Amino acid sequence: MMEPMAHVTLADIQIRDPYLLTVPDEGAYYLFGSTDADIWRPPATGFDCYRSTDLASWEGPVPAFRPPVGFWSDRNFWAPEVHPYQGRWFMFATFKAEGVCRGTQILAATRPEGPYEPWSDGPVTPRDWECLDGTLHVDPDGDPWLVFCHEWEQVLDGEVVAQRLSRDLREPVGEPRTLFAASSAAWVRPLNHPRIPADAKAYVTDGPFLHRLASGALIMLWSSFGDQGYAMGIARSTSGHVTGPWVQEAEPLWGADGGHGMIARLLDGELLLTLHQPNDTPNERTVLRRLVETDETVTLAER
């Protein structure tokens, strides 16, 4: 249990890629995310988390991860997610170093707030791919999968990819499987960026998160850019399995200047969407919105 700390509100917490962990045994929530003041430039500091029992008042920050001496990455500490699995808490997070491809490494801790320590031997994403935003999905057979993004910076039309993991989450198993490209969604628009060749178009994939509906259907939140900036859409697996095929909803779930979201199940059983908005540093803040679940998708609840 964390020691008593100062209380803050979400308006006080600069954070990107917010991830809300519900811990029923404590009657509490933990908020993780990209919490460095400038996540774009080295040196990176680590990841902080915050704890709340009511989603309004938060204790923190608590240093959930600080890189150990000799850690391979010194920049772009992004998008930590925390999942309970086999009696531990596992953090999936993005890291990068000069001359080394960005990738998702798995960390572990014995308490939800950490401290987290390296679990996998470096990234579990392909070492020669530029990757980010890995999330954990456990299929009906109990096999864990890493779902992540293969970046537009390397492939132009960013991809969402699934990679099976060993059951101890130490290493990848088999070959990665591309699930879809960003341009497969009708709402996605090309990225405007100076590194894109004049005769090319690039499309972003960010922040995949999988959710099994009560009906058994499997959906995925993921983010890109739409008509009103950063946005978040929904894809659905027609097979109900992580390997798809995946079909895209025509309109984004969140269309204007916000994204990289996930779905949390609250202590009362209801579903809550988290995302960051706006999409500019240092103004990013966590947005929380209730969701309504149908047999095939989720929609935003009326306020």
N, C-alpha and C positions, 0 to 999 in steps of 0.2 A: 504494500500500500504506500502511496506517495505521502510525503510529509505535507502538512498544510502550507499552502502557498497563496500568493496574491491572486485575487479574482479579476478576470477581464471578461469582456464580451467579444463576440465575433467581429464587431466593428473595430476592435483594437488589434486584431491579429492579421498581419500581412501573411498571406499564404496562397500558394497555387496548388492545383491538383489535390484538393482536400479529400481525405479518406476517413470515413466515420466508422469506428469499430465499436460494436455493442458488446458489453460484457455483462450478461444477465446475473452471474454470481455476485457481482459487485453492485448491481443496479446502477451501472455507470456507462458512460460513453467516453471514448478516446478519439481525439482528432489528430490526424497526422497529415503531412503534406510537405511540399517544397517550401522550406521556411527560411532559407538564407535570404538576407536582405537583397542580394543581387545574385540570382541563380545562374546568370549568363556568363559570369567572368570568374576566374580563379583568384584566390584560393577559396575552395568550399569549406564550410564549417561542419555541417552535419544536418541531422534532422531533429527537430523538437516536436513534442506532443503536448496536448492539453487534455484535461479530464473534467467531465461535467456529469451531474446527475439530472439536469433539467434542460440541457441544450441552450440555456440562456447565459448562465454564469459558468466561467471556465477557470480552472486552476492551471497555472503554468507560467512560462514554458518549462518543460522537463526535457533534458537532453536525452532523447531516445537512442541516438547513434552519434558517436564521434569516431572518426577513422583511427584505427590503431597505427602505431609506428610502422612504417613500411607499406601501408595500404597503397594499392596500385593506382588509385584515382585521386585527383586533386581538384576536380571541377565538375560542374553540371550534376550535382546531387539532386535528383529529381524524382517526384511521384512515388513516394513510399506507400506501399499498401501493407497491412498487417492482417494475417490470417491464422486462426487457430488450426492446428493440424498435429495429430499424433502426440498430444500432450505438451506441445511447445507452441510458441508464437513465432511466426515466420514473417519477416519483412522482405518484400520484393521491391527493389529500388534500382533506379538508373544511375550509372556512373560513367565517367569518361576521363581520359588523360591525353596529353599531347602525343600525337602519333599513334594512339590506341583507339580502336573503334568504341563508340558508345555502346553500352550493353546493360542488361539486367542481371544483377547479382542477388543471391538469396542470403539473408542474414537471419539469425535466430536469437531468441531470448526465453527466459523462464517466466517473465512477467510481461503483461501487455505493454507497459510503458518502457520496457527495456531494462538495462542497456542491451542493445543488439550487437552481435558479433558476427563476423563472416562465417557462413555455413557452407556454401558452395565454394569451389576453388575458382574464384573469379567469376566472370559472367557465364550464365547458362545459355545465352543467346549465341548464335554463330560468331566466332571471333573475327571473321573478316566482313561482317555485316555491321552497318550503322543501325542500331536498334534502340528502342526505348519503350517505357511504359508497360512492363510485363505485369500480368495479373495471373492469379492462380484460379484454375477451374478443376474440380474433381468430377470425373464422369460417372455414370451409373455403375460401372464396374469397379470403381474405387481407384482408377488410374488418375494421377495428377497430370495436368497439362499447364504449360506456360503459354499464354496468349499475349502477343506483343506486336509492336509496330516495326516494320522494316522501313526506314526513313526515306522520305522524298529526296533528301540530300544525296542519296546513293542510287535510287531507282526512279526518281522523278514522280511516278505515280505511286505514292505511298501505299504500302500493303499492311494488312492484318494477317498475322501468321500464328499457327499453333505448333507447339513443340511438346511432345510427351516427355515427362520427367520420370526419373527413378522414384520409387515410392518413398525413399528417404529424402527426396528433394535435393540430392547432392549433385546430380548431373543430368544432362539431356539423354534421351533414349530414342534412337532412330533419327529420321530426317525431318526437318521442319516442313510444314504443309501450309502453303499460301491459301488463305480463306477467301479474301477478296481484295480488290484495289479500291482506293478512295474514289476514283472516277466512276465506280459502279453505282454510286448514289446520285440521284437526280438533283439533290439540293446542294451538292458540293461544287465550289467554284475554284478556279486556278489561284494559286498563291502568287502574290506580287512580291518578289524578292530579288535583290541585285545579283545573287549568285546563279540565277536561272538563265540559261542561254536565251538569246533573243528569239530563236526559232523553236523554242520548247515551251511546254507547259508542265507545271508541277502541282501536285495535289497532296495535301497533308493527311496522314492518319495519326491520331493521338488517342491515348487513354481508353483502351478497350476495357470493358467490365461486363462479365456474364452474369445473368440472373435467370434462375429456373422459376417459371410461373407456377401457380398452384395447379394449373391445367396440365403441367408437364412440359409445356413449350419452353424452348430455350431462346432467350433474346440477348442481344449485346448492345450496350451503349458504346459509342465511340465518337470522337470529335474531329472536326476539320474546319474549313472556312466556307461560309455560305454568303448569301446576298448581304447580310448585315454583320459581317465579321465572323469571329470565332463562334462556333456553333456545335451542337451535339445531336446526333441522330440515333436511330435504332435499326439494327439488323436482326433478322429472325432465321434460325436454323430450321430448314424444312424437314430435316431428319430427326431433330431433337438432340443431335450429338454435336460436339464441338467441331467436328470436321465438316459439318454442313451437308449440303449446299446452303449458302446464306443469301437471303433476299433483303433488299433495303426498303425501308419505309420511304415514301415519296417526300415527306416533309420532315424537317428536324423536330425533335422533341423540344429543344431550346434553340431559338434561331438568332439571338442578338447578343453579341459581345460577351459570351460566357460559355464554359464547357469544361471538359475533363471531369466528368461526373461519375458517380457510382450510386448504387442503391443499397441502403441500409435498412435492416428490419429493426424497428424500435422495440423498447421494452414492452410496449402495449400491443405489439404484433403488427402495427401499421408499417407501411413502406415510406421511406424518406429519400428524396433525391438530394445529393450534394453536388456542388460545382463551384468553380470560382468565377467571379465577375467583379469588375471588368477584367479585360485580358492585358492590361498594361501595368508594368512595374513602376512604382511600388504600391499601386492602389488595389491590388487583388485582395478580395475578401471572400469568405465562404458564404454561399447562398444555400439555404435549406428550404425544400418545398415538399409537401406531402404529395404522394402519388396514388392514383387509382389503378388497380390491376384488373385487366380483362383476361379472357382465355388466350388472347394472342399477343397482347402488348401491355404497356403502361402509358398512362396519360397524366398530365399535371392536374391535381385537384384544384377546385376553385378555392380561392383564398377565404 
